[in-house]
Amino acid sequence: MARDRDLRGEVRAAFVAAFGREPAGLFRAPGRVNLIGEHTDYNDGLVLPMAIDREVVVAAALRPDRQVRLLASDMGQEPLAFALDGLAPDPDARARWANYVRGVLALLERAGHRLPGLDLAYAGDVPIGAGLSSSAAVEVAVATAADRLAGLGLSRLELARACQQAEHEFAGTQCGLMDQLVSAAGEEGHALLIDFQSVTWQAVPLPADRAVVVCDTGKRRGLADSAYNERRAQCEEGARRLGVATLRTLDVATFEARAGELPPLLRRRCRHVVHENARTERAAAALRAGDAALFGRLMVESHASLRAVSAATAVPSS
């Protein structure tokens, strides 16, 4: 994915043109690609994503009031303005893009951080709807700008949680924490093994003699518009029927011994998650050992597992 834009220069110039002054700073957050660990994060499982070299850049400056002026400089729209008091999702579909920013600021306020007003302009080169977490990059970049300029002192986990909850409440997607956390905590040259049972992570070095190539297929999707929320509900129902808090509780042998207790659709959904956790753990070990061939085989197994369950969409009655 070749880069052909001076994103930082573009965003700074847009900020100056819109608001008539220089920004106090430029803040960035990358998109991400998940190598392995699909549909596991919201099941308290293991994931192995990495940050990519596409990003969202926010130019920002404080204001002396409680107003926010917001420009998405690559969307061809005029700046929006709103107050920090009483923030709620904007129901106007034309302003849907701004709800990610509204949500982040609202959740920071809810966490006890009284924010100053802000002028914000942003642009990004993370393809929208390509499964590379463009929305999480917007959220994390805006939260980082607010954190640094207002001196909030947020940890990477606190920042990621606020962004995740913003997506839940302001974008209508019950996403896991993976996208926001790897955008906030990713390290160059490494994947990030995240354990959502303990909410801890480890940087796993990528082989120096290998490259991860991200290809844009042109297929567009949005989590809020996809079957994501339905898939999450199905996994939760499967865990409930098996009498466990989350599917992470189950190892492969235990699950297979009890799989017959589930109706066919839930069995396929839950089988993928349980086996995927085991694959992800093995994949991280393969990277640490420099075994790219084994890592590749595990990725192929993961894709095959996803394909096997992708056709079923509805939970059957018991």
Secondary structure, DSSP 8 states (H G I E B T S, - for coil): ------HHHHHHHHHHHHHSS--SEEEEEEEEEEEE-TT-GGGT-EEEEEEEEEEEEEEEEEESSSEEEEEETTTT---EEEESTT------GGGGGGHHHHHHHHHHHHTT----EEEEEEEE-S-TTSSS-HHHHHHHHHHHHHHHHHT----HHHHHHHHHHHIIIII-----SHHHHHHHH--TTEEEEEETTTTEEEEEE--TT--------S----GGGSSHHHHHHHHHHHHHHHT-SSGGG--HHHHHHHGGGS-HHHHHHHHHHHHHHHHHHHHHHHHHTT-HHHHHHHHHHHHHHHHHHTT--S----
